[in-house]
Amino acid sequence: MNQFLKNKDLLAGLMFIAIGLIFFVGAYNYSMGTAARMGPGYFPRILGGLLVFMGILVAGVGLKNQAKAAASEGIGWTWTPVVLVTVAVILFGLALPRLGMVAAVIVLIALSGFAAHDKNYRELALIAVAMCVFCAAVFIWGLNLQMKLWPWS
């Protein structure tokens, strides 16, 4: 059992499978639609199926690696990165309608970056700028979603 808990790939794969199944089953009663005219169940089912598939692949790699090295080291689990990333996602959701996409993405990237063991602030700033441009291009300009880009817009 202890080896099972130390296998981070297997645990990540099982987590992907569980989340994918939750999305897939949760959207089961919604109409699927087509790729051209998506129904409310289309995206959650596709996303759920992809997560399950990816989870199977990741768990398979974990099992293969565990079979190769039966005496592996622990993953060095700490709660700080988990809490920081969770808080970052929650703050992103709260900041998006109030402060706009740019500020929300910067909050998300900054807090998530503090969870890394090797912090490179220049890289973090470049990622934040790139993600702001990418999100604005895709969601606001590309998909024409009605959300604020800036707090004053």
N, C-alpha and C positions, 0 to 999 in steps of 0.2 A: 504494500500500500504506500509506503514511503517513497519508493521509486516512482510510483504513479504521480504523486504530488510534486515531484521534482521535474517531471517531464513537461517543460513549458509549452512545447509544440503540441503535445497531445491535449493539454488543458485548453490552449487557445483554440484548437480545432473543435473540441467539445463545446466551447463557449459559442463559436460561430454557428455550429449546428443547432444549439438550443435557441439562439436569437433568431436564426433563419426560420426554424419551425414555428416560433411564436408569431413572426410576421406572416408566414404562409397560412397558418391555421386561423390567425386573427382576421385575415382578409377573405376567408373562405366563403362567407355569406354575401360578399360584395360582387357585383357583376364585373366580369373580366374585360369585356370590350375587345377591341382589336388594337394593333399597333398604331393604326391611323386615328382611331377614335377610342382612346383609352378610357376604360371604366374606372371606378374608384378602387377596384381590387387588382388592377393590372400591375401597378408599380410595387405594392407590398408583396404580391406573389412572386414577381420576377426577382425582386431583391431578396426575398426569403429563399427562393430556390438557388440563387447564386451564392448566398451565404452558406447554405447547407453544402453545396458542392465544394466551395472553398474550404469549409470546415473539414470535410472528408479528406481533401488533399493534405491539409495541414496536419490533421490527426494521423494520417498515414505516414507522413514524414516523421512525426514524433515517434510512432511505433517502430518504424524502421531504424531510427537512430537509437532508440532504447534497446532494440535487439542487438545492435552493433556494440554498444557500450553499456553493459548491464550495471556497471558501477559508475554512474555519472555523478557530477557535483550538483549541489543545490542551486536554485535560481537566485538566491540572495534576495528574497522578497522583502520589500519595504512598502509601507502604506502611503508615503509622501507622494510619489508620482500618481498613484491611483486617485488620491484625494484632489490633487492639483488639476488633473485632466478632467475629473468629474465636475469640479467647481467651475473650470473654464467653460465647459459645454453649457452648464446651467446659466452662467453669466452671459454667454453668447446669446442664448435664447431670450434672456431678459433685456439685454441691451439692443438687440436688433430692431424692435419696433420703436424704441425710444431714442436711441442714439444714431441709428442708421447702420448700413452695412460696413462702412469703413471702420468705424470705431469698434463695432462688435467683432469684426475679424481681427483687429489689432489686439483686443482684449483676449480673444481665444488663443491666438498665436503666442502672445507674451506669457500668459499663465501656463499654457502647455509647454512652452520652452523651458520654464523653470523646473519642470519635472525631469528634464534630461540630466544625465550625470555629467556630461561634458558640454557645458554651456558655451556657445559661441555667439555673442550678441550681434556681431556683424551679420552672420548667417541668419540669425533669427529676424533681424530687421529686413533683410532681403526676402526672406520667405513671407513676411507680413505684407510687404509691398506687392510681391508677385501674387499672393492670394487675394489681396484687395482688388487688383486689376482683373484677375481671372474671375472672381465672383461677380464683380460688376459687369464684366463682358458677358458672362453666361446668363446670370439670373436677371439682371436689370435690362441690359441692352439686347441680349439675345432672345430671352424668353419673355421679355416685357412684363415681368412680375412687378406688381405695385408695392414696392417697398422703398424706403428712404435710403439714399446713398450717403447723405450727410445729415447731421442732426437738424440743420436749418432747412432742409429741402422738403 
